[in-house]
Amino acid sequence: SAYLVDYATGEVLYKRNENEKLPIASMVKIMTANLTLEAIERGELSLDDDVTVSENAARMGGSQVFLDANSVHKVGDLLRSVIVASANDSCVALAEHISGSVEGFVNVMNTRAKELGMQNTHFVNCTGLPAPNGYSCAKDCVAMFSALIKHPVFFEYAKVWMEDFKHPSGRTTSISNTNKLVKFYNGCDGGKTGFTNEAKFCLTATAKRNDMRVIAVVIGADSSKNRNAAVSQMFDYAFANFENRVLQKANEPIPNDVEIVGGKQKSVLLTIEKDLTAFAKKNENVDLQVKFDLPSRLKAPLKVGDAVGKAYVVKNGVVVKEEPVIVKEAVDKRSFFDAIKDATKNWGIQAAK
């Protein structure tokens, strides 16, 4: 099965059996990595935290970095080995550290899958090693991968081509990136591979060119070469035929006539945090507009970043995207003394007349 989407808009560019429930092998680790980074984002975990490797983690089969039982590693190093080299032992060590047990972690994986709208997914472990009743689909792989790539650390690790994984004992394990497209496809900066005899060759990957990021998934290819070729062809198709048109740039002032009540100034600078883009076929004559929903007046004080309205992208009369409109420069409250100062200034003007 296969699936290709534009990351910014979620627009589907290609699909084939995208909802079919299939084993996805090590692409399960997309969720393992995502939950690790989400725990870090919530402040429950740090990349520098120490993780003690259990006997259970150390004896994992398949792709691994050969962790020693009772050895201590940083969360960041273990996560890096998962993203670069698909290390099963590191996955289990992280799962046990975060949730106390693999079973507990798998419960969180399934809960998060539901939250992300993954309707055809059921996780039974955190590695993707063959197990009954473990499955996902191409569409769901895009959903969890989209969540993962919100974290910049993912890209930092996903672009590593080859390095040594250092063990506390002094020995090293050479690891290399399982996603060959980061080296051989222009614009590909991250992905997650998978292979088992049951799942065959799988890949979820992303590439970015000219402000357009796409995500492609292939499940069940008959060789590593064909898996990479299929994803590359989907990327080629996307970049040759589609574009993201920037309609309003981030941080640029938005013209407005919002009246400020009780402020030191009578107007306010507004902007958006992210570019307002519209996804369209190249050379397609499409009606694209930006519309703003802003209040007629705002009460001071206003802080930088305060959300005060909405900006919409309207494509052929239909709203396809929205972003919050925020305050670009703070507006302080007008004090009693400011009022007196203004009043005396006005008296001076009147007297001069």
C-alpha positions as CSV (number, residue, x, y, z in Angstrom):
1,S,0.0,0.0,0.0
2,A,1.1,3.6,-0.5
3,Y,0.2,7.1,0.6
4,L,1.5,10.6,-0.3
5,V,0.4,13.8,1.3
6,D,1.4,17.5,1.6
7,Y,2.5,18.0,5.2
8,A,1.2,21.6,5.6
9,T,-2.3,21.0,4.4
10,G,-2.8,17.3,4.6
11,E,-3.9,17.2,1.0
12,V,-3.6,13.7,-0.5
13,L,-1.6,13.5,-3.7
14,Y,-1.6,9.7,-4.1
15,K,-3.2,6.7,-2.4
16,R,-3.4,3.0,-2.9
17,N,-5.0,0.7,-0.3
18,E,-4.1,3.3,2.3
19,N,-6.5,1.9,5.0
20,E,-5.5,-1.7,4.6
21,K,-4.4,-3.2,8.0
22,L,-0.8,-4.5,7.6
23,P,2.2,-5.3,9.7
24,I,4.6,-2.3,9.5
25,A,7.7,-3.8,11.1
26,S,10.0,-1.1,12.6
27,M,7.9,1.8,11.4
28,V,6.1,1.1,14.8
29,K,9.2,3.0,16.2
30,I,7.7,6.2,14.8
31,M,5.3,6.1,17.7
32,T,8.0,5.1,20.2
33,A,10.1,8.0,19.2
34,N,7.2,10.4,19.1
35,L,6.1,9.5,22.6
36,T,9.6,10.0,23.9
37,L,9.8,13.5,22.3
38,E,6.3,14.4,23.6
39,A,7.3,13.4,27.1
40,I,10.4,15.7,26.7
41,E,8.2,18.5,25.4
42,R,5.9,18.1,28.5
43,G,9.0,18.3,30.8
44,E,8.6,14.8,32.1
45,L,11.9,13.7,30.5
46,S,15.1,15.2,29.3
47,L,17.6,14.1,26.6
48,D,20.2,14.1,29.3
49,D,18.3,11.8,31.7
50,D,20.1,8.5,32.6
51,V,18.4,5.3,31.6
52,T,19.5,2.0,33.2
53,V,19.2,-0.9,30.7
54,S,17.2,-3.9,31.9
55,E,18.0,-7.6,31.2
56,N,14.8,-7.6,29.0
57,A,16.0,-4.6,26.9
58,A,19.5,-6.1,26.5
59,R,18.3,-9.4,25.1
60,M,16.2,-7.9,22.3
61,G,16.8,-9.5,18.9
62,G,16.8,-7.9,15.5
63,S,18.4,-4.6,14.7
64,Q,20.2,-3.4,17.9
65,V,23.2,-1.5,19.3
66,F,24.0,-4.4,21.7
67,L,23.3,-2.6,25.0
68,D,24.7,-4.3,28.2
69,A,22.3,-5.1,31.0
70,N,22.6,-2.6,33.9
71,S,24.6,-0.2,31.7
72,V,23.5,3.5,31.9
73,H,22.8,5.6,28.8
74,K,21.4,9.0,28.1
75,V,17.8,9.3,26.7
76,G,19.2,11.3,23.8
77,D,21.7,8.6,22.8
78,L,19.2,5.8,23.0
79,L,16.6,7.8,20.9
80,R,19.3,8.7,18.4
81,S,20.1,5.0,17.9
82,V,16.3,4.3,17.4
83,I,16.0,6.9,14.8
84,V,19.2,6.3,13.0
85,A,19.7,2.5,13.3
86,S,16.3,1.2,14.4
87,A,17.7,-0.2,17.6
88,N,15.2,-2.6,19.3
89,D,17.2,-2.7,22.6
90,S,17.1,1.1,22.9
91,C,13.4,1.1,22.2
92,V,12.7,-1.2,25.0
93,A,15.0,0.6,27.4
94,L,13.2,3.9,26.6
95,A,9.7,2.3,26.9
96,E,10.6,0.8,30.3
97,H,12.1,4.1,31.5
98,I,9.1,6.2,30.4
99,S,6.2,3.9,31.5
100,G,7.8,1.4,33.9
101,S,7.1,-1.5,31.6
102,V,6.8,-2.2,27.9
103,E,3.1,-3.2,28.4
104,G,2.4,0.2,30.1
105,F,4.2,2.0,27.2
106,V,2.2,0.0,24.6
107,N,-1.0,1.1,26.3
108,V,0.1,4.7,25.9
109,M,1.0,4.1,22.2
110,N,-2.5,2.8,21.5
111,T,-4.1,5.7,23.4
112,R,-2.0,8.2,21.5
113,A,-2.9,6.5,18.2
114,K,-6.6,7.0,18.9
115,E,-6.0,10.7,19.7
116,L,-4.2,11.1,16.4
117,G,-7.2,9.6,14.5
118,M,-5.3,6.4,13.6
119,Q,-8.4,4.1,13.1
120,N,-6.6,1.1,11.6
121,T,-3.7,0.7,14.0
122,H,-3.1,-1.6,17.0
123,F,0.3,-1.8,18.6
124,V,1.4,-4.9,20.5
125,N,5.0,-3.9,21.2
126,C,7.3,-0.8,20.9
127,T,9.7,-2.3,18.3
128,G,7.6,-3.7,15.4
129,L,9.1,-7.2,15.9
130,P,6.6,-9.8,14.5
131,A,3.7,-10.4,16.9
132,P,0.1,-11.5,16.4
133,N,-2.5,-8.7,16.1
134,G,0.0,-5.9,15.5
135,Y,-0.9,-3.8,12.5
136,S,-1.3,-0.3,11.0
137,C,-1.9,1.2,7.6
138,A,-0.2,3.7,5.3
139,K,-2.7,6.5,6.2
140,D,-2.1,6.0,9.9
141,C,1.7,6.0,9.4
142,V,1.4,9.5,8.0
143,A,-0.6,10.6,11.0
144,M,2.0,9.5,13.5
145,F,4.9,10.6,11.4
146,S,3.4,14.1,11.1
147,A,3.3,14.2,14.9
148,L,6.9,13.1,15.1
149,I,8.3,15.6,12.7
150,K,6.9,18.5,14.7
151,H,10.0,17.9,16.9
152,P,13.2,19.5,15.5
153,V,15.3,16.9,17.4
154,F,14.0,14.2,15.1
155,F,15.6,15.9,12.1
156,E,18.8,16.4,13.9
157,Y,19.1,12.7,14.5
158,A,17.4,11.5,11.2
159,K,20.1,13.1,9.1
160,V,23.0,11.3,10.7
161,W,24.5,8.9,8.1
162,M,27.0,6.9,10.1
163,E,28.5,7.1,13.5
164,D,29.8,5.1,16.5
165,F,27.4,4.4,19.4
166,K,29.5,4.6,22.6
167,H,29.0,2.2,25.5
168,P,30.0,3.0,29.1
169,S,32.5,0.2,29.0
170,G,34.5,1.9,26.3
171,R,33.5,-0.3,23.4
172,T,31.6,1.1,20.4
173,T,29.0,-0.1,18.0
174,S,29.1,1.3,14.4
175,I,25.6,2.4,13.3
176,S,24.4,3.6,9.9
177,N,21.2,5.2,8.8
178,T,18.6,2.6,7.6
179,N,16.9,5.3,5.5
180,K,19.3,5.6,2.5
181,L,17.2,8.4,0.9
182,V,18.7,11.0,3.4
183,K,21.9,10.6,1.4
184,F,20.6,9.8,-2.1
185,Y,17.4,11.9,-2.5
186,N,17.7,15.6,-2.7
187,G,15.5,17.1,0.0
188,C,14.9,14.0,2.0
189,D,15.8,14.8,5.6
190,G,14.1,12.0,7.6
191,G,12.3,8.8,7.6
192,K,11.8,5.4,9.2
193,T,12.3,2.1,7.6
194,G,10.9,-1.3,8.4
195,F,11.5,-4.9,7.4
196,T,10.3,-8.3,8.5
197,N,9.5,-11.4,6.4
198,E,5.8,-10.7,7.2
199,A,5.7,-7.0,6.6
200,K,8.3,-7.0,3.8
201,F,10.1,-3.7,3.0
202,C,8.4,-0.6,4.4
203,L,9.3,3.1,4.6
204,T,7.8,6.3,5.8
205,A,9.8,9.4,4.7
206,T,9.7,13.1,4.3
207,A,11.3,15.5,1.8
208,K,11.2,19.3,1.5
209,R,11.9,21.5,-1.5
210,N,10.9,25.2,-2.0
211,D,8.9,25.5,1.2
212,M,6.9,22.4,0.3
213,R,7.2,19.3,2.6
214,V,5.6,16.0,1.6
215,I,5.4,12.7,3.4
216,A,5.3,9.3,1.6
217,V,4.6,5.8,2.8
218,V,5.2,2.4,1.2
219,I,4.3,-0.8,2.9
220,G,5.0,-4.3,1.6
221,A,7.6,-3.7,-1.1
222,D,9.5,-6.7,-2.3
223,S,13.0,-5.3,-1.9
224,S,14.8,-2.4,-0.2
225,K,15.6,-1.1,-3.7
226,N,12.0,-1.0,-4.8
227,R,10.8,0.5,-1.5
228,N,13.3,3.4,-2.0
229,A,12.4,3.7,-5.6
230,A,8.7,3.9,-4.9
231,V,9.1,6.6,-2.3
232,S,11.5,8.5,-4.6
233,Q,9.0,8.4,-7.4
234,M,6.2,9.7,-5.2
235,F,8.5,12.6,-4.1
236,D,9.3,13.3,-7.7
237,Y,5.7,13.4,-8.6
238,A,4.8,15.8,-5.8
239,F,7.6,18.2,-6.5
240,A,7.1,18.2,-10.3
241,N,3.4,18.8,-10.1
242,F,2.5,20.8,-6.9
243,E,3.6,23.8,-5.0
244,N,2.9,25.7,-1.8
245,R,2.1,29.3,-2.6
246,V,2.9,31.8,0.1
247,L,0.0,34.3,0.4
248,Q,1.0,36.1,3.7
249,K,4.5,35.8,5.2
250,A,5.0,35.2,8.9
251,N,5.9,38.2,11.0
252,E,4.9,40.7,8.4
253,P,2.5,43.4,9.6
254,I,-1.2,42.9,8.8
255,P,-3.0,46.1,7.8
256,N,-5.8,46.7,10.2
257,D,-8.0,49.4,11.6
258,V,-8.6,47.9,15.1
259,E,-9.2,50.6,17.6
260,I,-7.3,50.3,20.9
261,V,-9.3,51.2,24.0
262,G,-7.4,52.5,27.0
263,G,-3.9,52.1,25.5
264,K,-0.9,54.3,25.3
265,Q,-1.3,54.2,21.5
266,K,-4.4,54.0,19.4
267,S,-3.4,51.3,17.0
268,V,-1.7,47.9,17.2
269,L,0.7,46.0,14.9
270,L,-0.7,42.5,14.1
271,T,0.9,39.5,12.4
272,I,0.9,35.7,12.0
273,E,3.5,33.3,13.3
274,K,3.6,30.9,10.4
275,D,3.4,31.6,6.6
276,L,-0.1,31.4,5.2
277,T,0.3,29.0,2.3
278,A,-2.0,27.4,-0.2
279,F,-1.3,24.1,-1.8
280,A,-2.1,24.0,-5.5
281,K,-1.1,22.3,-8.7
282,K,1.6,24.1,-10.6
283,N,0.3,26.5,-13.3
284,E,-3.3,25.8,-12.0
285,N,-5.5,28.9,-12.3
286,V,-7.0,28.8,-8.8
287,D,-8.8,31.6,-6.9
288,L,-6.7,32.1,-3.7
289,Q,-7.5,34.8,-1.1
290,V,-6.5,35.7,2.4
291,K,-9.3,36.9,4.7
292,F,-8.9,38.2,8.2
293,D,-11.4,38.0,11.1
294,L,-10.5,40.8,13.5
295,P,-12.3,42.6,16.2
296,S,-13.3,46.3,15.7
297,R,-11.7,47.2,19.0
298,L,-9.3,45.7,21.6
299,K,-8.7,46.6,25.2
300,A,-5.2,47.4,26.4
301,P,-2.9,46.0,27.7
302,L,-1.9,43.7,24.9
303,K,1.2,41.4,25.1
304,V,3.3,40.2,22.2
305,G,1.9,36.9,21.0
306,D,-1.6,37.5,22.2
307,A,-4.1,35.8,19.8
308,V,-6.7,38.4,18.8
309,G,-8.2,37.1,15.6
310,K,-7.9,34.6,12.7
311,A,-6.4,34.6,9.2
312,Y,-8.0,32.3,6.6
313,V,-6.8,30.9,3.3
314,V,-9.8,30.7,1.0
315,K,-9.4,28.5,-2.1
316,N,-12.1,28.6,-4.7
317,G,-14.5,30.0,-2.1
318,V,-13.7,27.4,0.5
319,V,-11.7,28.0,3.7
320,V,-8.8,25.5,3.6
321,K,-6.5,26.8,6.3
322,E,-6.5,29.1,9.3
323,E,-3.9,30.6,11.5
324,P,-4.2,32.8,14.6
325,V,-3.5,36.5,14.2
326,I,-1.3,37.7,17.0
327,V,0.0,40.9,18.5
328,K,3.4,41.9,17.1
329,E,4.2,44.8,19.4
330,A,2.9,45.2,22.9
331,V,0.5,47.9,23.8
332,D,0.7,49.2,27.4
333,K,-2.3,50.4,29.3
334,R,-2.8,54.1,29.4
335,S,-2.3,55.3,33.0
336,F,-4.0,58.1,34.9
337,F,-0.8,60.2,34.4
338,D,-0.9,59.6,30.6
339,A,-4.4,60.9,30.6
340,I,-3.3,64.1,32.5
341,K,-0.3,64.5,30.1
342,D,-2.6,64.2,27.1
343,A,-5.1,66.6,28.5
344,T,-2.5,69.3,29.4
345,K,-1.0,68.8,25.9
346,N,-4.4,69.5,24.4
347,W,-4.9,72.5,26.6
348,G,-1.6,73.9,25.3
349,I,-2.8,73.4,21.7
350,Q,-6.1,75.1,22.5
351,A,-4.3,78.0,24.3
352,A,-1.9,78.4,21.3
353,K,-4.9,78.8,19.0
